[in-house]
Amino acid sequence: MTEKAGAQGEEGRARRARAQGAQGASAGGGGHGGGACYDYEAFEPGAPVDFRAEVLPLLQRSCATGAACHASKNGSSLQPYLGPTADTPPDQVGDAELAALREQNVNADAGGAVGMKRVAPGDPEHSFLMHKIDGTLACEILSCRETCGLAMPPTLKPLSAGERDTIRRWIAHGAAIE
């Protein structure tokens, strides 16, 4: 076997292992506890996603469940604002709430995650939010100062693979918040 063929074989095995880990993590409760990296080589961003209609309701239901989580507009370095609670219809979320969400997340440093943004427009693989909701906190591209914290949401039912892909597509298409 040539060196090149051996390297390609190793790369293929590694890619399959990552994909199986991501699939296994999804099958095991939304990636919470799996730790394997998501297989971005197999990810197809598809059509653009409407933030207010498709992403905001997911964040409201799973992340902005109260001030102790991510519903405080003031946010903090470890608890950024991810929208008002689900009792506020997405079409009634005001400009101030959207501006706070954008400011605290899009292109914002990810606190404890070294060199990573919370939401890196166009780059879901390097968006800490995706690692948190995928449960890939042990992925080798992620380096945290002390701890990466818990997978999100920590106490509610994890987002489904399809719901996580909706957020992933939104980020891949530039993470516009309007």
VMD Tcl script that draws the C-alpha trace (Angstrom):
set ca {
  {0.00 0.00 0.00}
  {1.34 3.44 -0.89}
  {1.77 6.15 1.70}
  {-0.93 8.24 0.00}
  {-3.42 5.36 -0.08}
  {-2.68 4.60 3.57}
  {-3.27 8.22 4.54}
  {-6.52 8.33 2.56}
  {-7.65 5.11 4.24}
  {-6.86 6.56 7.67}
  {-8.67 9.79 6.80}
  {-11.72 7.84 5.61}
  {-11.77 5.72 8.78}
  {-11.47 8.84 10.94}
  {-14.30 10.53 9.02}
  {-16.53 7.45 9.41}
  {-15.70 7.26 13.12}
  {-16.65 10.93 13.59}
  {-19.89 10.39 11.66}
  {-20.74 7.29 13.68}
  {-19.95 9.15 16.88}
  {-22.20 12.03 15.86}
  {-24.96 9.65 14.81}
  {-24.56 7.64 17.99}
  {-24.62 10.80 20.03}
  {-27.81 11.91 18.29}
  {-29.42 8.54 18.84}
  {-28.38 8.70 22.48}
  {-30.29 11.86 23.35}
  {-29.23 14.68 21.09}
  {-25.52 14.32 21.49}
  {-25.50 14.87 25.25}
  {-22.63 12.84 26.54}
  {-21.33 11.54 23.20}
  {-18.47 14.00 22.84}
  {-17.55 13.03 19.28}
  {-17.21 15.81 16.73}
  {-20.11 16.49 14.37}
  {-19.31 15.41 10.79}
  {-19.28 18.75 8.95}
  {-17.89 17.12 5.81}
  {-21.28 15.43 5.39}
  {-23.29 18.55 6.33}
  {-25.29 20.21 3.55}
  {-26.42 23.72 4.54}
  {-29.42 23.63 2.19}
  {-31.74 26.60 1.92}
  {-31.32 29.69 4.13}
  {-33.17 29.72 7.44}
  {-35.44 32.49 8.74}
  {-34.18 33.40 12.20}
  {-37.43 34.75 13.64}
  {-39.66 31.98 12.27}
  {-37.37 28.95 12.61}
  {-34.43 29.55 14.97}
  {-35.82 31.91 17.62}
  {-38.64 29.53 18.67}
  {-36.06 26.75 19.21}
  {-33.89 29.03 21.35}
  {-36.92 30.27 23.30}
  {-38.17 26.76 24.03}
  {-34.82 25.17 24.87}
  {-32.43 27.92 25.98}
  {-34.34 31.01 27.11}
  {-36.39 29.22 29.74}
  {-35.79 31.76 32.49}
  {-33.35 34.27 33.91}
  {-31.26 31.42 35.37}
  {-30.61 30.20 31.83}
  {-30.45 32.52 28.81}
  {-33.55 34.75 29.05}
  {-31.97 37.73 30.84}
  {-31.39 40.52 28.33}
  {-28.40 41.66 30.42}
  {-26.67 38.32 29.87}
  {-23.24 37.50 31.25}
  {-19.98 36.04 30.01}
  {-21.23 32.49 30.65}
  {-24.97 33.08 30.22}
  {-25.52 35.12 27.03}
  {-29.03 36.23 26.13}
  {-30.69 33.83 23.69}
  {-34.10 35.49 23.48}
  {-37.19 36.01 25.59}
  {-39.04 33.07 27.08}
  {-41.46 31.07 24.95}
  {-44.48 33.01 26.24}
  {-43.43 35.88 23.91}
  {-44.49 35.03 20.35}
  {-41.51 35.32 17.96}
  {-43.30 37.92 15.84}
  {-43.63 40.14 18.94}
  {-39.94 40.07 19.87}
  {-38.75 43.65 19.58}
  {-35.69 45.24 18.03}
  {-34.05 45.71 21.45}
  {-34.28 41.99 22.20}
  {-32.91 41.06 18.78}
  {-30.08 43.59 19.14}
  {-29.13 42.14 22.55}
  {-29.22 38.62 21.16}
  {-27.02 39.64 18.21}
  {-24.55 41.63 20.33}
  {-24.08 38.89 22.93}
  {-23.76 36.00 20.49}
  {-22.89 36.75 16.85}
  {-19.11 37.24 16.57}
  {-18.90 37.44 20.38}
  {-16.03 35.65 22.11}
  {-17.19 32.37 23.60}
  {-16.09 33.06 27.16}
  {-14.26 29.92 28.26}
  {-13.80 28.42 24.77}
  {-10.35 29.51 23.59}
  {-10.32 31.24 20.20}
  {-13.95 30.43 19.42}
  {-16.98 32.66 18.87}
  {-20.35 31.89 20.39}
  {-21.78 32.13 16.88}
  {-19.26 32.42 14.04}
  {-21.26 33.54 10.97}
  {-20.72 31.11 8.11}
  {-18.85 28.64 10.34}
  {-21.03 26.42 12.54}
  {-18.09 24.06 13.21}
  {-16.29 26.87 15.06}
  {-19.42 28.16 16.82}
  {-19.48 27.31 20.53}
  {-23.29 27.32 20.47}
  {-23.27 24.29 18.15}
  {-20.87 22.38 20.40}
  {-23.11 23.14 23.38}
  {-26.33 21.97 21.70}
  {-24.66 19.03 19.88}
  {-23.05 17.87 23.13}
  {-19.64 17.70 21.40}
  {-17.77 19.32 24.27}
  {-14.98 16.72 24.02}
  {-14.40 17.42 20.30}
  {-10.69 17.91 19.61}
  {-11.15 21.33 17.96}
  {-12.68 22.70 21.18}
  {-10.39 23.95 23.93}
  {-11.84 25.44 27.10}
  {-9.96 27.41 29.75}
  {-11.38 25.55 32.73}
  {-14.52 23.72 31.67}
  {-16.79 23.83 28.65}
  {-19.78 23.57 30.96}
  {-22.74 21.33 30.26}
  {-24.38 20.38 26.99}
  {-27.52 22.43 26.36}
  {-30.19 22.34 27.41}
  {-28.94 20.71 30.61}
  {-32.31 19.88 32.18}
  {-34.76 19.83 29.27}
  {-35.20 17.42 26.39}
  {-32.31 17.90 23.93}
  {-33.03 19.43 20.54}
  {-33.61 16.85 17.82}
  {-31.02 16.36 15.07}
  {-33.33 18.27 12.69}
  {-33.70 21.17 15.13}
  {-29.94 21.34 15.66}
  {-29.45 21.30 11.88}
  {-31.86 24.25 11.57}
  {-29.59 26.27 13.88}
  {-26.52 24.92 12.08}
  {-27.96 26.03 8.70}
  {-28.75 29.49 10.10}
  {-25.12 29.87 11.19}
  {-23.79 28.43 7.90}
  {-25.80 31.03 5.97}
  {-24.35 33.96 7.95}
  {-26.34 34.00 11.23}
  {-28.50 37.00 10.27}
  {-30.84 38.23 13.00}
  {-33.63 40.45 11.69}
}
mol new
graphics top color blue
foreach p $ca { graphics top sphere $p radius 0.5 }
foreach p [lrange $ca 0 end-1] q [lrange $ca 1 end] { graphics top cylinder $p $q radius 0.2 }
display resetview
